[in-house]
Amino acid sequence: MLHQGGADQEAARLDGDVPEARRSIEVTEDTLSSYSGRYELQPGVVMVIRHEGARLLAQLTGQPEFEIFPESETKFFYRVVDAQITFDVDENGKTAGLTLHQGGRNIPAKRLDD
């Protein structure tokens, strides 16, 4: 039982192996920079991706900005929540959109700017 913020949340015990922690890799700053932009998940809900040095930051409308970490050239993960982002890169290397993977859902987002 987790008691937090005045709420009680019950969690079932899991049997089996604990999933291995995700590991980040190094990605070039040019690659990170190519993902910078705004992506619309639904009307009024935009994810802003921002490149800052060797880091990539993501901010969803109404939420704080968090760093996302690369596990491949196109797949990134959060360390603060169980969510991942896959960037959709075409054959010319242009980023057309992204997909947010969270809570068993895969939510595509179209890039709003170049």
N, C-alpha and C positions, 0 to 999 in steps of 0.2 A: 504494500500500500504506500503510495506516494502522497504526502501531505504538503501542499505547496499553494501559497497565495489564497488560503482559506478554502481550497478545494481538495477533495480526496480522489485519487485516481488509482484504481486497482489494475494491476498488471499480472498476467499469467506467467508462470515459470516456464521457460523454454528448455526443452531437452535437446541434446545434440551439441554440435560444435558451435562455438561463437564465430560469427563471420570475421574474416581477416580485415584489419583496418585498411582503408584505401591509401595508396601511396601516390604521391605526386611525382611528376617528371619535370624536366626543364623543357620549356618551349621558347622559341626565339621571340624577342620583343616585336619583330615585324608581324609574326603570327598573332600575338596578343593584340596588337594595334588593329589588325584587320577585323577583329571582332567588335571593336568599339562601335557603339551605335544604340539606337532605340528599336525595341522589338515589341510589337503589340500582341499580347496573349488573347485579349478580348477587348471590345470597346471600353475605353477608360482605364484599362489595366496595361501598363507599359513596363517592360523591363529595360533599364538603362544599363548598358555594359560600358565600363570605363577602364582604360588602360593607364596604369600609373607605374612607370619604371618596369620592374620585372613582375608586377602583380596585375591581376585582372579582377575588377570589382563589379558586383552586380547589385542592382537596387530595383526592387519591385515597387510599384506605386503604393504609397502609404506605409512602406516598411523601411527599416534601416538598410544601409549599404553594407555588404559583406564581401570579403575576398572569396573567390572561387579558385580551385586548384586543378591543374591539368593532370589527367591520368593518361591522356593520349593527345595528339595534335588537335582533336575536335571535341573530346569529352572532358568535362570539368565536373568537380564536385564541391559541395559545401562541407565545411567542418562543423558548422553551428546547427545544422539541421540535416535530416536525411533527404537530400535532394541532389539531383544532378542536372547538368545542362549539356546538350549535344548541339554543336553548331552545324548547320547545314551548309556545306561548301560545295559549289558547283564545279564542273570540270575545268573551269577557267580560274579557279581559286577564289572566286567571289562568294562572300557570305550572304546567302539569301534569307536566312532565318535561323531559328533555333528551336529546340524542343526542351521544355522543362519536364523532368521526370520527378514526380513527387506523389507520395501517398497512393501508389499503384496507378497513377494517371500519367499519360504522356500528352502534354499540352503544347501543340505547335504554335509558334509565333513568327509572324512575317516581319522582316526588317523594314522599318519606316524610312530610313535614310541611308545614304551611301557613304 
